[in-house]
């Protein structure tokens, strides 16, 4: 029955690795399990908890199902599996309910068992910020236990007092209420004794309350219902990771200034809670283990690494870190077992695991052990050229055996002649030996067998070698051979055979020193790119503005469609030379002098019709159409920025569109005045006016005042600047110019 239910369920959290950690699918399964009998729901719960082993929410739901069925044995088994890995107060309170239910009818023996369960719970989750109700519940339980004798009563009161004193120094949500309850308790027992005890614990309580307020800021950022899923890089996951790191850093600072043992216990508790939600984050596991190791608890660090490798069995990083910890403490055999787990049966071992194990063997067992393993590792199907390079350089640098290193490189050359990277590593080794003859021989052997498209880097290194160590004739010869070999791989190979100044720069450079400036170097690189593309076909297109073909080749740059994906250049075929012309006469319609394509596709030239422009404005929103209608006519690629900003600042778009309801015609009326732009009271009133706070009549009066027009705005930015200069001149010479707007050119007196 259970298996049929699981198979018939359309949603499964184990269908593929991507869907395995689907939170939505998990919630659907959990809700379905609630509706099923416990016998049918068990497979679903086991499937959920195999995927989310630290989900206190699902464990609580699972155990409550067994408790509802009165299956005490199964309930105990589930609690034994989850309690120590899920340090969350609601799950532990469920555990206490179960213990009290089981022991309520057992008399004194049951009371002792319940007390032990409370103490067990508080030792694990008593430091939780949400553990206040647990402390209060335990104190209430102690008060409810009957005392038969005076001695038992004294013991009971002592237990209650000690529990209060432990609770009021915990930074929890209920710390203030616990303190008030403690004050009442002590005063009810003995006012004389209460005065001394309260004075002793008052500073500790104040410290706990202050730390609680700080801790709450960090705790409030954490999502306590989040399921532990592998990191996917989402913003929510990163925010949670950051929130947990902040809380851990806060706890490590020991803000309450308690003793080291208590502080370490609180830090460990924070890490354990963090791993409930960041279970698949190797950096959290590593930080936790290294914190234990730095605190002097190597055994605890080892246990954390073992748990981490159980949670993330495929994490090579954690395995290397674990082996490093063991080796650093002298446990070579334990470290060797970790390395052997990386190697597995050898068939699936990676080249990196071979290399690291060789290094480990040389450190711990000597040169001969490393050599023996290398001889075995090179027979592995997964042995790459990296293993040969690593072992050869180990022999050369550590064992000072150049002959052995040379033999290893030669042995690898028979197997990896087709690997350019191996050739380059071998060449570097020979250069260190100052063996220029064998270096040249290596390049010649490699280039004779490598196909041209794979030999680019080898040719480059060969040229660099000759430039560094060869004479002029050999240098030029190798450069020419390189050009001939690589010209077969390009579409325009003929051009690459020609000599260029770039070759001279390459020849006479050293490290970051060049025989030219950075500007010249960039220019040469640009010219080299152009020379490679000069013969490519350029698709000519006739510009809409009538520009000739000369415009297309202003910079010699080909069309975008033919340019390599590595370099992107602007489309210049439609650009025209800007030549502003001043036309006499009255203020003309906006946009009438612009030759361009309008938003709806209508072409408006210098003699365009007003109806076509009006059609464009009808498509625009009313406010935008009003704004466009107020813009000045512009000839050229861009208007004067200051001019346009002045229009923007004093355009009352909202009120204008509200009054008229339709955009004003382009050819009608003068443009609005800018005479108040300099900061006058009228401009400030217009800018600061808040709609909705005045009556309509007052708003109308204010609008009329702020839009008084003195005269039409000049069309030409050059003329505006001339007017500004004339005002400045008259001011310096004592003229009687009356200053208006710097943009409108409104003069009430002589301007010179």
C-alpha positions in Angstrom: 0.0 0.0 0.0 2.8 2.4 1.0 4.9 1.6 -2.0 1.8 2.1 -4.3 1.2 5.5 -2.8 4.7 6.6 -3.3 4.8 5.4 -6.9 1.5 6.9 -7.8 2.4 10.3 -6.4 3.0 12.6 -9.3 5.6 14.7 -7.5 8.8 13.3 -6.2 11.8 14.9 -4.7 14.1 12.3 -6.0 13.4 12.6 -9.7 16.9 13.7 -10.9 19.4 15.8 -9.1 17.9 19.1 -10.2 14.4 18.2 -8.9 15.7 16.4 -5.8 15.9 19.6 -3.8 12.7 21.1 -5.1 11.2 23.0 -2.2 7.7 23.1 -3.8 7.7 19.4 -4.4 8.8 18.8 -0.8 5.9 20.9 0.5 3.4 19.0 -1.6 4.7 15.6 -0.3 4.6 16.8 3.3 1.0 18.0 2.9 0.1 14.7 1.3 1.7 12.8 4.2 -0.5 14.6 6.7 -3.6 13.2 5.0 -2.4 9.6 5.0 -2.3 7.0 7.8 1.1 6.8 9.4 1.8 3.4 7.9 1.3 4.8 4.4 3.1 8.1 5.2 6.3 6.5 6.5 7.9 6.1 3.0 7.1 9.7 2.1 8.6 11.0 5.4 11.7 8.8 4.9 12.1 10.1 1.3 11.7 13.7 2.5 14.2 13.4 5.4 16.7 11.6 3.3 16.8 14.7 1.1 16.4 17.2 3.9 18.0 15.5 7.0 18.2 18.8 9.0 14.6 20.0 8.5 13.3 20.3 12.0 9.8 21.0 10.5 9.6 17.7 8.7 11.1 15.7 11.6 8.5 17.3 14.0 5.7 16.4 11.6 7.0 12.9 11.3 7.3 12.3 15.0 3.9 13.9 15.8 2.3 11.4 13.4 3.8 8.5 15.5 2.7 10.2 18.7 -0.8 10.6 17.5 -0.8 6.8 16.7 0.5 6.1 20.3 3.5 4.3 18.8 6.0 5.1 21.6 8.8 2.9 20.4 8.8 4.4 16.9 8.6 7.9 18.4 11.8 7.2 20.5 13.6 6.0 17.4 12.7 9.0 15.4 13.8 11.4 18.2 17.1 9.5 18.5 17.8 10.2 14.8 17.0 13.9 14.7 17.4 15.7 18.0 21.1 16.2 18.1 21.2 17.4 14.4 18.2 19.7 14.6 18.7 22.2 17.5 15.4 24.0 17.1 13.2 24.8 20.1 9.8 23.6 18.6 11.1 20.1 17.9 12.7 19.8 21.4 9.5 21.0 23.1 7.7 18.2 21.2 10.3 15.9 22.7 9.5 17.2 26.2 5.8 16.7 25.6 6.4 13.1 24.7 8.6 12.5 27.8 6.1 14.0 30.1 3.3 12.0 28.6 5.3 8.8 29.1 6.5 9.5 32.6 3.5 11.3 34.2 2.1 8.0 35.6 5.4 6.7 37.0 5.5 8.7 40.2 8.8 9.8 41.6 10.8 7.8 39.1 8.9 9.5 36.3 9.5 12.9 37.8 13.3 12.3 37.8 13.2 11.2 34.2 11.3 14.3 33.2 13.8 16.5 35.1 16.7 14.8 33.3 14.9 15.3 29.9 14.5 19.0 30.7 18.2 19.3 31.7 19.2 17.4 28.6 17.1 19.8 26.4 18.5 23.0 28.1 22.0 21.8 27.7 21.5 21.8 23.9 19.0 24.5 23.1 19.0 26.6 26.4 21.1 29.2 24.6 18.6 29.7 21.8 17.1 33.2 21.6 13.7 31.5 21.5 14.3 29.3 24.5 12.6 31.5 27.1 9.3 29.5 27.2 11.4 26.3 27.8 13.0 27.8 30.9 9.7 29.1 32.1 8.1 25.7 31.5 10.8 23.9 33.4 10.5 26.3 36.3 6.8 25.8 36.4 7.3 22.0 36.3 9.7 22.2 39.3 7.2 24.3 41.2 4.5 21.7 40.6 6.5 18.8 41.9 5.1 18.0 45.4 7.5 17.9 48.4 6.8 15.4 51.2 9.4 16.6 53.7 11.2 19.7 54.7 14.4 18.5 53.1 12.6 17.8 49.8 11.0 21.3 50.0 14.5 22.9 50.5 15.9 20.9 47.6 13.0 21.9 45.4 13.4 25.6 46.2 17.2 25.4 45.6 16.5 23.8 42.2 14.1 26.5 41.3 16.5 29.3 42.3 19.4 27.8 40.3 17.2 27.4 37.3 16.1 31.0 37.5 19.7 32.1 37.9 20.7 30.2 34.8 17.8 31.5 32.8 18.2 35.2 33.5 21.8 35.3 32.1 20.6 33.9 28.8 19.9 36.5 26.1 16.4 35.3 25.1 13.2 36.9 24.1 11.7 36.4 27.6 14.7 37.5 29.7 12.9 40.5 31.1 9.9 38.5 32.1 12.2 35.8 33.7 13.9 38.5 35.7 10.6 39.8 37.0 9.5 36.3 37.9 12.8 35.7 39.7 12.4 38.9 41.7 9.0 37.8 42.8 10.2 34.4 43.7 13.1 35.6 45.8 10.9 38.2 47.6 8.3 35.5 48.3 10.9 33.3 50.0 12.9 35.9 52.0 13.2 39.6 51.5 16.4 39.8 53.4 18.0 37.1 51.3 16.5 38.4 48.1 18.2 41.8 48.5 21.7 40.3 48.3 20.9 37.8 45.6 19.2 40.3 43.3 22.1 42.8 43.8 24.5 40.0 42.8 22.6 39.0 39.6 21.4 42.4 38.5 24.6 43.2 36.5 24.5 39.8 34.8 20.9 40.2 33.9 21.6 43.7 32.5 24.4 42.3 30.4 22.1 39.5 29.1 19.4 42.0 28.2 21.8 44.3 26.3 23.3 41.3 24.4 19.8 40.1 23.6 18.9 43.4 21.9 22.0 43.2 19.8 21.6 39.5 19.0 18.0 40.1 17.9 19.1 42.4 15.1 21.1 39.5 13.6 18.5 36.8 14.3 15.7 38.8 12.6 17.5 38.6 9.3 17.4 34.8 9.3 14.7 32.7 7.6 14.0 29.9 10.1 11.8 28.0 7.7 14.4 27.7 5.0 15.2 24.2 3.7 18.8 23.1 3.3 19.4 23.0 -0.5 22.7 23.1 -2.4 23.8 26.7 -3.2 22.4 27.9 -6.5 23.6 31.6 -6.3 20.1 33.1 -5.8 19.9 36.4 -4.0 17.9 34.9 -1.1 20.5 32.2 -0.5 23.3 34.8 -0.5 21.4 37.0 1.9 20.9 34.1 4.3 24.6 33.1 4.0 25.5 36.7 4.9 23.0 36.8 7.8 24.5 33.6 9.3 28.0 34.9 8.9 27.1 38.1 10.7 25.5 36.1 13.6 28.6 33.8 13.8 30.9 36.8 13.9 28.8 38.4 16.6 28.9 35.3 18.8 32.6 34.8 18.2 33.2 38.3 19.7 31.8 37.1 23.1 29.7 40.2 23.6 28.5 39.1 27.0 32.1 38.6 28.2 31.4 35.2 29.7 34.0 32.5 30.4 35.7 30.8 27.5 33.9 27.4 28.0 30.4 29.0 28.0 31.4 31.3 25.1 32.7 28.3 23.0 29.5 26.4 23.8 27.4 29.2 22.5 29.5 29.6 19.3 29.3 25.8 18.7 25.5 26.1 19.1 25.4 28.9 16.5 27.4 26.8 14.0 25.1 23.8 14.6 22.0 25.9 13.9 23.7 27.4 10.9 24.4 24.0 9.4 20.7 23.1 9.7 20.1 25.6 6.9 23.5 25.8 5.1 24.0 22.1 5.2 25.4 21.9 1.6 27.9 24.8 2.0 31.4 23.4 2.3 32.8 26.8 3.5 30.6 26.7 6.6 31.7 23.1 7.4 35.4 24.1 7.0 35.0 27.3 9.2 33.4 25.2 11.9 36.1 22.5 11.8 38.9 25.1 11.8 37.3 27.0 14.6 37.4 23.8 16.7 41.0 23.2 15.7 42.1 26.7 16.5 40.3 26.5 19.9 42.5 23.4 20.7 39.8 20.8 20.2 41.3 18.6 17.4 39.0 15.7 18.1 35.9 18.0 17.7 37.4 19.3 14.4 37.9 15.7 13.1 34.3 14.9 14.0 33.1 18.0 12.1 35.1 17.0 9.0 33.7 13.4 9.2 30.1 14.8 9.3 31.0 17.2 6.5 32.2 14.4 4.2 29.0 12.5 5.0 26.9 15.5 4.0 29.1 16.3 1.0 30.8 13.1 -0.1 32.0 14.5 -3.4 33.7 17.5 -2.0 37.4 17.2 -2.8 38.1 20.5 -1.0 36.9 19.2 2.3 38.8 15.9 1.9 42.1 17.8 1.3 41.4 20.0 4.2 40.7 17.0 6.4 43.9 15.2 5.3 45.8 18.4 5.9 44.5 18.6 9.5 45.5 15.0 10.2 48.9 15.4 8.7 49.6 18.7 10.5 49.0 16.9 13.8 51.3 14.0 12.9 48.5 11.5 12.0 50.0 10.4 8.7 48.1 7.1 8.5 44.8 8.8 9.1 45.7 11.4 6.4 46.7 8.6 4.0 43.2 7.0 4.4 41.7 10.3 3.3 43.9 10.4 0.2 43.1 6.9 -0.6 39.4 7.8 -0.4 40.1 10.4 -3.1 41.8 7.9 -5.3 39.1 5.2 -4.9 39.8 2.1 -6.9 42.2 4.1 -9.1 40.1 3.8 -12.3 38.2 7.0 -11.6 41.0 8.9 -9.8 41.7 12.3 -11.2 45.1 13.6 -12.3 45.0 16.1 -9.4 44.5 13.3 -6.8 47.5 11.4 -8.2 49.6 14.5 -8.0 48.6 15.4 -4.4 49.1 11.8 -3.3 52.6 11.7 -4.8 53.5 14.9 -2.9 52.0 13.5 0.3 54.0 10.2 0.0 57.2 12.2 -0.6 56.6 14.3 2.5 55.7 11.4 4.8 57.3 8.2 3.4 60.2 9.5 1.2 61.3 9.8 -2.4 61.2 6.1 -3.1 57.6 5.7 -2.1 56.7 8.7 -4.4 58.6 7.1 -7.3 56.8 3.8 -6.9 53.4 5.4 -6.9 54.3 7.5 -10.0 55.2 4.4 -11.9 51.8 2.9 -11.0 49.9 6.2 -11.6 51.2 6.7 -15.1 49.4 3.4 -16.1 46.1 4.9 -15.1 43.7 5.8 -18.0 43.1 9.1 -16.3 46.8 10.0 -16.1 47.3 13.3 -18.0 50.4 15.2 -18.8 50.0 17.1 -15.5 51.2 14.1 -13.6 54.4 13.9 -15.6 55.1 17.6 -15.2 54.4 17.6 -11.5 56.6 14.6 -10.8 59.4 15.9 -13.0 59.5 19.3 -11.4 59.4 17.6 -8.0 62.5 15.6 -8.9 64.2 18.7 -10.3 63.4 21.3 -7.6 63.1 19.2 -4.5 65.4 16.2 -5.2 67.9 18.3 -7.3 68.0 15.5 -9.9 67.9 17.2 -13.3 68.7 14.0 -15.1 65.7 12.2 -13.7 63.5 15.2 -14.5 64.8 15.2 -18.1 64.1 11.5 -18.5 60.5 12.0 -17.1 59.8 14.8 -19.6 61.2 12.6 -22.4 59.1 9.7 -21.4 56.0 11.9 -21.3 56.8 13.4 -24.7 56.2 10.0 -26.4 52.7 10.1 -25.0 51.8 13.8 -25.0 53.5 15.1 -28.1 50.1 16.4 -29.3 49.6 18.5 -26.1 50.9 22.1 -26.7 50.8 22.8 -23.0 53.1 19.9 -22.3 55.5 21.1 -25.0 55.6 24.5 -23.3 56.2 23.1 -19.9 59.1 20.9 -21.2 60.5 24.0 -23.0 60.5 26.0 -19.8 62.3 23.2 -18.0 65.0 23.1 -20.7 65.4 26.9 -20.5 66.0 26.6 -16.8 68.8 24.2 -17.7 70.2 26.7 -20.2 70.0 23.9 -22.8 69.3 26.0 -25.9 70.2 23.3 -28.3 67.6 20.8 -27.0 65.1 23.6 -26.6 65.3 24.3 -30.3 65.2 20.6 -31.1 62.0 20.3 -28.9 60.3 23.1 -30.8 61.2 21.7 -34.2 60.0 18.2 -33.2 56.7 19.5 -31.8 56.0 21.9 -34.7 56.5 19.1 -37.2 53.8 17.0 -35.6 51.3 19.6 -34.4 48.6 20.7 -36.8 48.7 24.5 -37.6 45.6 25.4 -35.7 47.0 23.9 -32.5 50.5 25.2 -32.8 49.9 28.9 -32.3 51.1 29.1 -28.7 54.1 26.9 -29.5 55.1 29.2 -32.4 54.7 32.2 -30.1 56.9 30.7 -27.5 59.5 29.7 -30.1 59.6 33.2 -31.4 60.0 34.6 -27.8 62.8 32.1 -27.2 64.7 33.2 -30.3 64.1 36.9 -29.4 65.5 36.3 -26.0 68.4 33.9 -26.7 68.9 33.8 -30.5 70.9 36.0 -32.9 69.3 38.3 -35.4 69.2 35.9 -38.3 67.7 33.1 -36.4 65.1 35.5 -34.9 64.0 36.7 -38.3 64.0 33.3 -39.8 61.7 31.8 -37.1 59.4 34.8 -37.3 59.0 34.3 -41.1 58.5 30.6 -40.7 55.8 31.3 -38.1 54.0 33.6 -40.5 54.1 31.1 -43.3 52.8 28.3 -41.1 50.0 30.3 -39.5 49.0 32.0 -42.8 47.4 28.7 -43.9 44.9 28.9 -41.0 43.5 32.4 -41.8 41.3 33.7 -44.6 43.7 36.5 -45.5 47.0 34.7 -45.0 48.8 36.7 -47.6 48.7 39.9 -45.6 50.2 38.2 -42.6 53.4 37.4 -44.5 54.2 41.1 -44.8 56.5 42.6 -42.2 55.1 45.2 -39.9 56.2 47.6 -37.2 54.5 45.4 -34.7 57.2 42.8 -35.3 59.8 45.3 -34.4 58.0 46.2 -31.2 57.7 42.5 -30.3 61.4 42.0 -31.1 62.7 44.8 -28.9 60.4 44.6 -25.9 61.4 43.1 -22.6 58.8 42.2 -19.9 56.6 45.3 -19.6 59.1 47.6 -21.4 58.3 48.5 -25.0 60.1 50.7 -27.5 57.0 52.9 -27.9 54.4 54.7 -25.8 51.2 53.0 -24.8 49.3 55.2 -27.2 51.5 54.1 -30.1 51.2 50.5 -29.1 47.4 50.8 -29.1 47.5 52.4 -32.5 49.7 49.6 -33.9 47.3 47.0 -32.5 44.4 48.8 -34.1 46.2 49.1 -37.4 47.1 45.4 -37.3 43.4 44.5 -36.9 42.5 46.8 -39.8 45.1 45.2 -42.0 43.7 41.8 -41.3 40.2 42.9 -42.3 41.1 45.3 -45.1 40.3 42.8 -47.9 37.0 41.7 -46.5 33.9 42.7 -48.4 32.0 45.6 -47.1 28.3 45.8 -47.9 27.5 49.4 -48.9 24.3 50.9 -47.9 22.9 54.2 -49.2 22.3 56.6 -46.3 18.8 58.0 -45.8 20.1 61.6 -45.6 21.8 61.4 -49.0 25.4 61.1 -47.7 27.7 59.8 -50.3 29.9 56.7 -50.2 32.7 58.9 -48.8 30.9 59.0 -45.5 31.1 55.3 -45.3 34.8 55.1 -45.4 35.6 58.1 -43.1 37.5 55.9 -40.7 38.1 52.8 -42.9 36.0 50.6 -40.6 34.0 47.9 -42.2 30.3 47.3 -41.7 29.2 45.8 -38.4 28.0 42.7 -40.1 31.5 41.8 -41.2 33.4 42.7 -38.1 34.8 40.0 -35.8 32.9 39.3 -32.6 35.9 40.4 -30.6 35.7 44.0 -31.6 32.5 46.1 -32.0 32.5 49.4 -33.9 29.7 52.0 -34.3 27.7 52.3 -37.5 29.0 55.5 -39.2 27.5 55.2 -42.6 24.5 57.4 -41.7 26.5 60.1 -39.9 26.6 63.6 -41.5 28.8 66.6 -40.9 27.2 69.1 -38.5 27.1 72.6 -39.9 24.8 74.9 -37.9 23.1 77.6 -39.9 21.3 80.7 -38.6 18.1 81.5 -40.4 16.5 84.9 -39.9 12.9 85.3 -39.3 10.3 84.5 -36.6 10.4 81.5 -34.3 9.7 78.4 -36.3 8.0 75.2 -35.4 9.8 72.7 -33.2 11.3 69.8 -35.2 10.7 71.6 -38.5 14.4 71.8 -39.2 15.4 68.3 -38.3 15.8 65.6 -40.9 15.2 62.3 -39.1 12.7 59.5 -38.7 10.0 60.1 -36.2 8.8 57.5 -33.6 5.9 56.3 -35.8 8.1 55.9 -38.8 7.0 59.2 -40.5 9.9 61.0 -42.2 10.0 64.7 -41.4 12.3 66.9 -43.6 12.8 70.6 -43.6 9.6 71.0 -45.5 7.5 68.4 -43.7 3.8 69.0 -43.2 2.3 70.0 -39.9 -0.3 67.3 -40.2 2.4 64.6 -40.2 3.9 66.0 -37.1 0.6 66.3 -35.4 0.0 62.6 -36.1 3.1 61.8 -34.2 2.1 63.9 -31.2 -1.3 62.2 -31.1 0.5 58.9 -30.4 2.4 60.4 -27.5 0.9 60.7 -24.0 -0.5 64.2 -23.4 2.2 65.3 -20.9 5.0 64.1 -23.2 3.4 65.8 -26.2 3.1 69.1 -24.3 6.8 68.9 -23.3 7.9 68.1 -26.9 5.8 71.0 -28.2 7.8 73.4 -25.9 11.2 72.3 -27.2 13.2 74.6 -29.4 14.1 73.9 -33.0 17.5 72.4 -33.4 19.8 72.0 -36.4 22.5 69.4 -35.9 23.0 66.2 -34.0 22.2 67.6 -30.6 20.7 70.7 -28.9 22.3 72.9 -26.3 22.0 71.0 -23.1 21.6 74.1 -20.8 18.8 75.3 -23.1 16.9 72.0 -22.8 17.3 71.8 -19.1 15.9 75.3 -18.7 12.8 74.1 -20.6 12.6 71.0 -18.4 12.8 73.0 -15.2 10.0 75.4 -15.9 7.7 73.2 -17.9 4.5 72.7 -15.9 3.6 69.5 -17.8 1.1 68.1 -15.3 -1.0 71.2 -15.0 -0.7 72.0 -18.8 -1.9 68.6 -19.7 -4.7 68.8 -17.2 -5.9 72.2 -18.4 -5.8 71.7 -22.1 -6.3 67.9 -22.4 -4.7 68.0 -25.9 -1.2 68.8 -27.0 -0.7 72.3 -28.3 0.1 72.6 -32.0 3.7 72.9 -33.0 3.4 76.0 -35.0 1.2 78.0 -32.5 2.3 80.4 -29.9 5.7 81.3 -28.5 7.8 79.1 -26.3 7.5 79.5 -22.5 9.7 82.1 -20.9 12.8 81.2 -18.9 13.2 84.6 -17.4 12.8 83.2 -13.8 15.4 80.5 -14.1 18.1 82.3 -12.1 16.3 81.6 -8.8 13.6 84.2 -8.5 10.6 83.7 -6.2 8.3 82.9 -9.0 10.4 80.0 -10.1 10.7 78.6 -6.6 7.0 78.8 -6.2 6.4 76.9 -9.4 8.9 74.3 -8.5 7.7 73.9 -4.9 4.0 73.9 -5.6 2.3 70.8 -4.3 -0.9 69.9 -6.2 -3.8 69.0 -4.0 -3.1 71.4 -1.2 -4.7 74.5 -2.6 -8.0 75.3 -4.1 -8.5 75.2 -7.9 -8.7 79.0 -8.1 -5.5 79.6 -6.2 -3.7 77.0 -8.3 -5.0 78.7 -11.5 -3.7 82.1 -10.3 -0.4 80.6 -9.5 -0.1 78.9 -12.9 -1.0 82.1 -14.7 1.7 84.0 -12.8 4.4 81.5 -13.4 3.9 81.2 -17.1 4.1 84.9 -18.2 6.0 85.1 -21.4 8.2 88.0 -22.2 9.3 87.2 -25.8 10.1 84.1 -27.8 13.1 82.1 -27.0 16.1 82.4 -29.4 16.5 79.4 -31.6 20.3 79.6 -31.7 22.5 78.6 -28.8 25.3 80.7 -30.2 23.1 83.8 -30.1 22.2 83.1 -26.4 25.9 82.9 -25.5 26.5 86.2 -27.3 23.8 87.9 -25.3 25.2 86.5 -22.1 28.6 87.9 -23.0 27.2 91.3 -23.9 25.5 91.6 -20.5 28.7 90.6 -18.7 30.6 93.3 -20.7 28.0 96.0 -20.0 28.1 95.1 -16.3 31.9 95.5 -16.1 31.8 98.9 -18.1 29.0 100.4 -16.0 26.2 99.9 -18.6 22.6 100.1 -17.7 21.7 96.6 -18.7 18.8 95.1 -16.8 19.5 91.4 -16.3 16.8 88.9 -17.3 17.2 85.3 -18.0 20.6 84.1 -19.2 18.7 82.1 -21.8 15.8 84.3 -23.0 18.0 87.3 -23.9 15.5 89.7 -22.4 17.1 93.1 -22.2 15.3 96.1 -20.8 18.2 98.5 -21.3 21.2 99.1 -23.4 23.3 96.0 -23.9 26.1 97.7 -25.7 
